[in-house]
């Protein structure tokens, strides 16, 4: 089982003991403040030096922050575009990530939950917060056998309603081929939580149709099709609609520029929401996820 190490930037607010820094409790190991004895009646933490210096003559005790757990969620796009297969099928990469996340949460002492969405929130793809060693493996097996058919991922806009109100660590898993207004609404709805957008991309999906060796028979030569264009049959990943398109050189160049601009547009949107995205190309990499939280 692959495991990665995550951490939260802000102190945890939960009440369950765990691994993460918090500002709750009074008997931990991270000093927070001195308080009067009657507010924290534990003479074992009495600080005589601080009490003698107190101008009000109070008996003061030391209180220290305790380590707490945080809820961890995977909010996943299960629309039809996630069935794309290049070097690996995107749903298989999603399954690998989900399995590793659930295992890592269990090892850290956190509860794990899952919310799957396509056109709406999928009730058959909901997992309430659990502390179970095998929860991720069961969900991963279902994901690997799943054939998505949703025409869009609008259900992500309602996913926040299925999360706990307390601040949680939320991984938003998608290929992010969403209309920008939809994506903006999704990020805004999850702003209360500590959000990590995880982009599941495959290099094959950004290759232009017809990027095989040209009519001259050599990848380095210039064939007739490169000069006048070629006919390509394209399929919309979400709707399944097929369309014939004549790929003129000008159209191929415009396509290339738009693909290059897409990442810049997404990065600008993430910066506006003060988020650091995690790009996973051609498969799940546990070390890359760990590095994302420690740089």
LINWOPE-V858815 format. One record per residue. N is the residue number from 1. RES is the residue in three letters. SS is DSSP state (helix for helix, strand for strand, loop for the rest). PHI is phi in whole degrees, 0 to 359 (NA if undefined). PSI is psi as a letter, one per 40 degrees, with the letter a starting at -180 (none if undefined). Layout:
BEGIN
((N,RES,SS,PHI,PSI) (N,RES,SS,PHI,PSI))
END
This chain:
BEGIN
((1,UNK,loop,NA,h) (2,UNK,loop,282,h) (3,UNK,loop,231,i) (4,UNK,loop,231,i) (5,UNK,loop,251,h) (6,UNK,loop,243,i) (7,UNK,loop,208,i) (8,UNK,loop,256,i) (9,UNK,loop,283,d) (10,UNK,loop,255,i) (11,UNK,loop,302,i) (12,UNK,strand,291,i) (13,UNK,loop,248,e) (14,UNK,loop,287,i) (15,UNK,loop,255,e) (16,UNK,loop,282,h) (17,UNK,strand,295,i) (18,UNK,strand,192,a) (19,UNK,strand,257,e) (20,UNK,strand,261,i) (21,UNK,loop,299,i) (22,UNK,strand,210,i) (23,UNK,loop,243,f) (24,UNK,loop,250,i) (25,UNK,loop,79,i) (26,UNK,loop,216,e) (27,UNK,strand,232,f) (28,UNK,loop,271,a) (29,UNK,loop,240,e) (30,UNK,strand,253,h) (31,UNK,strand,302,h) (32,UNK,strand,246,d) (33,UNK,strand,188,i) (34,UNK,strand,260,h) (35,UNK,strand,226,i) (36,UNK,strand,299,i) (37,UNK,loop,301,d) (38,UNK,loop,288,e) (39,UNK,loop,274,d) (40,UNK,loop,221,g) (41,UNK,loop,285,g) (42,UNK,loop,219,h) (43,UNK,helix,292,e) (44,UNK,helix,294,d) (45,UNK,helix,257,e) (46,UNK,strand,296,h) (47,UNK,loop,250,h) (48,UNK,helix,293,d) (49,UNK,helix,297,d) (50,UNK,helix,294,d) (51,UNK,helix,294,d) (52,UNK,helix,293,d) (53,UNK,helix,274,e) (54,UNK,loop,291,h) (55,UNK,loop,294,d) (56,UNK,loop,269,e) (57,UNK,loop,71,f) (58,UNK,loop,274,i) (59,UNK,loop,278,h) (60,UNK,strand,248,i) (61,UNK,strand,239,i) (62,UNK,strand,272,h) (63,UNK,strand,243,i) (64,UNK,strand,227,i) (65,UNK,strand,294,i) (66,UNK,loop,261,i) (67,UNK,loop,279,h) (68,UNK,strand,232,i) (69,UNK,loop,269,i) (70,UNK,loop,232,i) (71,UNK,loop,290,h) (72,UNK,strand,237,h) (73,UNK,strand,238,i) (74,UNK,strand,249,h) (75,UNK,strand,254,h) (76,UNK,strand,242,h) (77,UNK,strand,279,h) (78,UNK,loop,244,f) (79,UNK,strand,286,i) (80,UNK,helix,297,d) (81,UNK,helix,295,e) (82,UNK,helix,285,e) (83,UNK,helix,274,e) (84,UNK,loop,302,i) (85,UNK,strand,232,h) (86,UNK,loop,249,b) (87,UNK,loop,290,d) (88,UNK,loop,216,i) (89,UNK,strand,287,h) (90,UNK,helix,300,d) (91,UNK,helix,295,d) (92,UNK,helix,291,d) (93,UNK,helix,294,d) (94,UNK,helix,299,d) (95,UNK,helix,296,d) (96,UNK,helix,299,d) (97,UNK,helix,295,d) (98,UNK,helix,298,d) (99,UNK,helix,297,d) (100,UNK,helix,292,d) (101,UNK,helix,295,d) (102,UNK,helix,297,d) (103,UNK,helix,295,d) (104,UNK,helix,296,d) (105,UNK,helix,295,d) (106,UNK,helix,296,d) (107,UNK,helix,293,d) (108,UNK,helix,275,e) (109,UNK,loop,96,e) (110,UNK,loop,259,i) (111,UNK,loop,275,i) (112,UNK,strand,239,h) (113,UNK,strand,222,i) (114,UNK,strand,222,h) (115,UNK,strand,229,h) (116,UNK,strand,254,i) (117,UNK,strand,220,i) (118,UNK,loop,230,b) (119,UNK,loop,292,d) (120,UNK,loop,213,i) (121,UNK,strand,294,h) (122,UNK,strand,272,h) (123,UNK,strand,295,d) (124,UNK,strand,279,e) (125,UNK,strand,238,f) (126,UNK,strand,248,h) (127,UNK,strand,228,h) (128,UNK,strand,298,i) (129,UNK,strand,303,h) (130,UNK,strand,224,i) (131,UNK,loop,243,g) (132,UNK,loop,229,h) (133,UNK,loop,295,d) (134,UNK,loop,256,e) (135,UNK,helix,298,d) (136,UNK,helix,293,d) (137,UNK,helix,295,d) (138,UNK,helix,295,d) (139,UNK,helix,292,d) (140,UNK,helix,298,d) (141,UNK,helix,297,d) (142,UNK,helix,294,d) (143,UNK,helix,296,d) (144,UNK,helix,293,d) (145,UNK,loop,262,e) (146,UNK,loop,274,i) (147,UNK,loop,244,g) (148,UNK,loop,290,i) (149,UNK,loop,224,e) (150,UNK,strand,296,h) (151,UNK,loop,278,e) (152,UNK,loop,199,a) (153,UNK,loop,239,f) (154,UNK,helix,297,d) (155,UNK,helix,297,e) (156,UNK,helix,299,d) (157,UNK,helix,291,e) (158,UNK,helix,256,e) (159,UNK,helix,297,d) (160,UNK,helix,298,d) (161,UNK,helix,290,e) (162,UNK,helix,265,e) (163,UNK,loop,263,i) (164,UNK,loop,293,i) (165,UNK,loop,288,d) (166,UNK,loop,292,i) (167,UNK,loop,299,h) (168,UNK,loop,233,i) (169,UNK,strand,268,h) (170,UNK,strand,240,h) (171,UNK,strand,260,h) (172,UNK,strand,264,h) (173,UNK,strand,252,h) (174,UNK,strand,194,i) (175,UNK,loop,274,e) (176,UNK,loop,59,f) (177,UNK,loop,271,f) (178,UNK,loop,250,i) (179,UNK,loop,302,i) (180,UNK,helix,301,d) (181,UNK,helix,300,d) (182,UNK,helix,295,d) (183,UNK,helix,296,d) (184,UNK,helix,299,d) (185,UNK,helix,294,d) (186,UNK,helix,296,d) (187,UNK,helix,296,d) (188,UNK,helix,294,d) (189,UNK,helix,291,d) (190,UNK,loop,256,e) (191,UNK,loop,295,d) (192,UNK,loop,294,d) (193,UNK,loop,260,i) (194,UNK,strand,275,h) (195,UNK,strand,255,h) (196,UNK,strand,236,h) (197,UNK,strand,287,h) (198,UNK,strand,244,h) (199,UNK,strand,265,h) (200,UNK,strand,265,g) (201,UNK,strand,243,i) (202,UNK,loop,228,h) (203,UNK,helix,301,d) (204,UNK,helix,295,d) (205,UNK,helix,286,e) (206,UNK,helix,258,e) (207,UNK,loop,282,i) (208,UNK,loop,283,i) (209,UNK,loop,302,h) (210,UNK,loop,85,e) (211,UNK,loop,277,f) (212,UNK,loop,266,i) (213,UNK,loop,310,h) (214,UNK,loop,280,a) (215,UNK,loop,295,d) (216,UNK,loop,286,e) (217,UNK,loop,86,e) (218,UNK,loop,227,h) (219,UNK,loop,302,d) (220,UNK,loop,265,e) (221,UNK,loop,273,i) (222,UNK,loop,243,h) (223,UNK,loop,266,i) (224,UNK,helix,298,d) (225,UNK,helix,296,d) (226,UNK,helix,289,d) (227,UNK,helix,271,d) (228,UNK,helix,246,e) (229,UNK,loop,104,a) (230,UNK,strand,206,i) (231,UNK,strand,269,h) (232,UNK,strand,231,i) (233,UNK,strand,260,h) (234,UNK,strand,249,i) (235,UNK,strand,237,h) (236,UNK,loop,289,h) (237,UNK,loop,295,d) (238,UNK,loop,274,d) (239,UNK,loop,269,e) (240,UNK,loop,80,e) (241,UNK,loop,288,h) (242,UNK,strand,253,i) (243,UNK,strand,216,h) (244,UNK,strand,271,h) (245,UNK,strand,222,h) (246,UNK,strand,271,h) (247,UNK,strand,274,g) (248,UNK,loop,289,i) (249,UNK,helix,306,d) (250,UNK,helix,295,d) (251,UNK,helix,292,d) (252,UNK,helix,297,d) (253,UNK,helix,292,d) (254,UNK,helix,295,d) (255,UNK,helix,301,d) (256,UNK,helix,298,d) (257,UNK,helix,295,d) (258,UNK,helix,293,d) (259,UNK,helix,296,d) (260,UNK,helix,293,d) (261,UNK,helix,282,e) (262,UNK,helix,299,d) (263,UNK,helix,295,d) (264,UNK,helix,298,d) (265,UNK,helix,295,d) (266,UNK,helix,296,d) (267,UNK,helix,299,d) (268,UNK,helix,296,d) (269,UNK,helix,294,d) (270,UNK,helix,296,d) (271,UNK,helix,297,d) (272,UNK,helix,297,d) (273,UNK,loop,265,e) (274,UNK,loop,58,f) (275,UNK,loop,239,i) (276,UNK,loop,250,h) (277,UNK,loop,284,i) (278,UNK,strand,243,h) (279,UNK,strand,265,h) (280,UNK,strand,246,h) (281,UNK,strand,256,h) (282,UNK,loop,61,f) (283,UNK,loop,122,i) (284,UNK,loop,278,h) (285,UNK,loop,228,h) (286,UNK,helix,298,d) (287,UNK,helix,294,d) (288,UNK,helix,294,d) (289,UNK,helix,292,d) (290,UNK,helix,299,d) (291,UNK,helix,297,d) (292,UNK,helix,300,d) (293,UNK,helix,270,e) (294,UNK,loop,234,f) (295,UNK,loop,234,none))
END
